[in-house]
Amino acid sequence: MELQGKIEIIESEEIKGTFKKRVLILGTEQASQYPQSVNIEFQQANCDLLNSVVVGDEVKVSINIKGRKWTNPEGKDIYFNSIVGWKIEKTSTF
């Protein structure tokens, strides 16, 4: 699956010593009647893909949607979703 838009924010985060991620906020205002700001995670080695882009660039991002279930201490199942990027290309057209 792919998303297109303009980069609004790029943040870095290190989780534990062995796992790192960078977060890209992608604004879809030019690609949609209803603008969205989508949070896309790049993990581990894919974090380096964000070195070639800056805030304001128009890009196409290839993503996977991941989900997982967690059972809280009260026994209730809670579901989480993540959007994970694995490829990014600069583009000037949508």
C-alpha positions in Angstrom: 0.0 0.0 0.0 1.2 3.5 -0.7 0.5 7.0 0.8 1.4 10.3 -0.8 1.7 13.7 0.8 4.0 16.3 2.2 6.3 15.7 5.2 5.2 17.7 8.2 7.4 16.3 11.0 10.3 13.8 11.3 11.2 12.6 14.9 13.7 10.1 16.2 13.2 7.8 19.1 15.4 5.0 20.6 13.5 2.3 22.4 15.8 0.2 24.5 19.3 -0.3 23.2 18.4 -2.7 20.5 15.4 -1.1 18.8 15.1 2.2 17.2 12.4 4.0 15.2 11.8 7.3 13.4 8.4 8.7 13.0 7.2 10.6 9.9 4.1 12.7 10.0 2.7 12.8 6.4 0.1 15.4 5.5 -2.3 14.3 2.7 -3.9 17.7 2.2 -3.0 17.8 -1.5 -4.1 14.3 -2.2 -7.5 14.3 -0.6 -10.6 16.4 -0.1 -10.3 15.7 3.6 -6.7 16.4 4.8 -5.1 13.9 7.2 -1.9 13.8 9.2 -0.7 10.2 9.2 1.9 8.9 11.7 4.2 6.4 9.9 7.0 4.5 11.7 10.3 3.5 10.1 12.0 0.9 12.2 15.5 -0.5 12.6 17.6 -0.3 9.4 14.7 1.5 7.6 15.2 4.5 9.8 18.1 5.5 7.5 15.6 5.9 4.6 14.5 9.2 6.2 18.1 10.7 5.9 17.3 11.6 2.2 14.2 13.7 2.9 13.3 16.8 4.9 10.2 18.5 6.2 8.3 20.0 3.3 9.3 17.4 0.7 6.4 15.8 -1.2 6.8 12.0 -1.1 5.3 8.6 -1.8 5.7 6.1 1.1 5.2 2.4 0.8 3.7 1.0 4.0 2.5 -2.1 5.8 -0.3 -2.0 8.4 0.4 -4.1 11.4 -1.9 -5.0 14.3 -1.6 -6.8 17.6 -3.7 -7.8 20.5 -2.8 -7.2 24.1 -4.7 -8.5 27.1 -4.7 -6.1 30.0 -4.5 -7.2 33.7 -8.3 -7.1 34.0 -8.5 -9.7 31.1 -9.8 -7.2 28.5 -8.4 -7.6 25.0 -7.1 -4.3 23.5 -6.0 -4.0 19.9 -3.3 -1.7 18.5 -2.5 -0.8 14.9 0.8 0.6 13.4 1.6 2.0 10.0 5.2 1.0 9.2 7.1 2.5 6.3 9.6 0.5 4.3 10.2 2.7 1.2 10.1 6.4 0.5 10.4 8.3 -2.8 10.4 12.1 -3.4 7.7 13.2 -5.9 6.4 16.5 -7.0 3.1 15.3 -8.4 0.2 13.4 -6.9 
